[in-house]
């Protein structure tokens, strides 16, 4: 999720964003889900416009926290009952 504002008179942009990408990893009898929470604030100023090429200079402040969830599943194997007929 991102919110921002472009200021036309000074020709600059200010924005904030929040992201929560995550990935599940599975193995034998285990499943781990890693989810990252990141928050970013940025501001940049367009320097000039040269035939559509617009270089800019800016600052980005980034905060990241990572949380891990572990879920253990035990799967047991039982042989089927057989009749001796």
C-alpha positions as CSV (number, residue, x, y, z in Angstrom):
1,X,0.0,0.0,0.0
2,X,1.5,3.3,-1.0
3,X,0.4,6.9,-0.6
4,X,2.1,9.9,-2.1
5,X,1.8,13.5,-3.2
6,X,3.4,15.3,-6.1
7,X,4.0,19.0,-5.6
8,X,4.0,20.8,-9.0
9,X,5.5,24.1,-8.1
10,X,8.7,22.8,-6.5
11,X,8.6,19.8,-8.9
12,X,9.0,17.2,-6.1
13,X,7.4,14.0,-4.8
14,X,6.8,12.8,-1.2
15,X,5.5,9.3,-0.4
16,X,5.1,6.6,2.2
17,X,4.6,2.9,1.6
18,X,3.9,-0.3,3.7
19,X,4.5,-3.8,2.4
20,X,4.2,-7.3,3.9
21,X,5.7,-9.8,1.5
22,X,5.8,-13.4,2.8
23,X,7.0,-16.9,1.7
24,X,6.1,-20.3,3.0
25,X,8.8,-23.0,3.1
26,X,7.9,-26.7,3.6
27,X,10.1,-29.7,4.4
28,X,9.6,-33.1,6.0
29,X,7.1,-32.7,8.8
30,X,7.6,-28.9,9.1
31,X,6.2,-25.8,7.5
32,X,7.8,-22.3,8.1
33,X,6.3,-19.1,7.0
34,X,8.5,-16.0,6.9
35,X,6.8,-12.6,6.6
36,X,8.5,-9.2,6.4
37,X,6.9,-5.9,7.4
38,X,8.5,-2.8,5.8
39,X,7.7,0.8,6.1
40,X,9.3,3.4,3.8
41,X,9.2,7.2,3.6
42,X,10.7,8.9,0.5
43,X,11.1,12.3,-1.0
44,X,12.8,13.3,-4.2
45,X,13.2,16.4,-6.3
46,X,13.2,16.4,-10.1
47,X,16.4,18.2,-11.2
48,X,15.5,19.1,-14.8
49,X,13.8,17.7,-17.9
50,X,16.0,17.0,-20.9
51,X,13.8,15.7,-23.8
52,X,11.8,13.4,-21.4
53,X,14.8,12.3,-19.4
54,X,14.3,13.6,-15.8
55,X,17.1,12.9,-13.3
56,X,16.2,13.2,-9.7
57,X,17.8,13.3,-6.3
58,X,16.2,12.2,-3.1
59,X,16.2,10.5,0.3
60,X,14.6,7.2,1.4
61,X,14.1,6.1,5.0
62,X,13.4,2.4,5.4
63,X,12.3,0.4,8.4
64,X,12.1,-3.4,8.3
65,X,11.0,-5.9,10.9
66,X,10.8,-9.6,10.2
67,X,8.6,-12.1,11.9
68,X,8.7,-15.9,11.6
69,X,6.0,-18.4,12.2
70,X,6.8,-22.1,12.8
71,X,4.1,-24.7,12.4
72,X,5.1,-28.3,13.1
73,X,2.9,-31.1,11.6
74,X,3.6,-34.7,12.6
75,X,2.4,-37.2,10.1
76,X,2.3,-40.8,11.2
77,X,2.1,-43.7,8.8
78,X,-0.1,-46.7,9.8
79,X,-0.1,-49.9,7.8
80,X,-3.5,-51.1,6.6
81,X,-5.1,-54.0,8.4
82,X,-5.0,-57.1,6.2
83,X,-7.0,-60.2,6.4
84,X,-5.4,-63.6,5.9
85,X,-8.2,-65.1,3.8
